[in-house]
Structures are given as C-alpha cells and as structure tokens.
Amino acid sequence: QVQLEESGGGSVQTGDSLRLSCLASGRTFSLYTMGWFRQAPGKEREFVASISWNGVSTDYANSVKGRFTISRVNAKSTLYLEMNSLKPEDTAVYYCVEQPHTPSAFWGQGTLVTVSS
C-alpha cells in the first residue's frame, strides 16, 4: 500500500521561502507522475504543480509559475516543492499526490503552510 508523507510546512513571512518534501513508500516511486495540490481555508482544492516520472516534464499553475519549482529524486523516493517569494495567498494545506488528474490518484495527509504579511 502506497504511503505519502509530506513535511516542511510552517509559518513564514511574505517573501520568504520554504521547501516541502514528500516521502513515498510502498510502491515503485519512479513509475508515477507526481504532483502537489493545495487547499486554502474556505476554498476548493487546486492544482499547484506536477512532474513526470523521470522529471523531464513539469507543469505549474499560473499563480505559482516562476516562484515554485517541483522536483524529484527517484533514488530517494522523494518529491519536492521549492517555494520562493511566498505570498499570503499561498497559505494552504499542501498535498502530495501520486498520479494526479487520474482516477487512481492517491493523496497524502497534507502539510500546512502559513504566510503572514
């Protein structure tokens, strides 16, 4: 059974940086597209970024393009999200997702990021 464990969330100020990590276990990590989603208080869950199995192809929401970078190290079964120039509107619970945008998508429990002005 696959398990996804996010870490790295916290409380920061506007303009700060954070790096989220997602450690996967229970399945061959390198086979799957991975992604990050987020859900802000009172809002629907939204796509943030995704990365292909080999890290060659990435995709970003317009709201984070140029500020966030998704990456992966298959040898460590770990997915990352480097977040720079954080804004208060980035405040949300961030979820690691295996096979995003598919019926087989599997979600982690999430990690909270709070950005204060």
Secondary structure, 3 states (H helix, E strand, C coil): CCEEEEECCEEEECCCCEEEEEEEECCCHHHCCEEEEEECCCCCCEEEEEECCCCCCEEECCCCCCCEEEEEEHHHCEEEEEECCCCHHHCEEEEEEECCCCCCCEECCCEEEEEEC
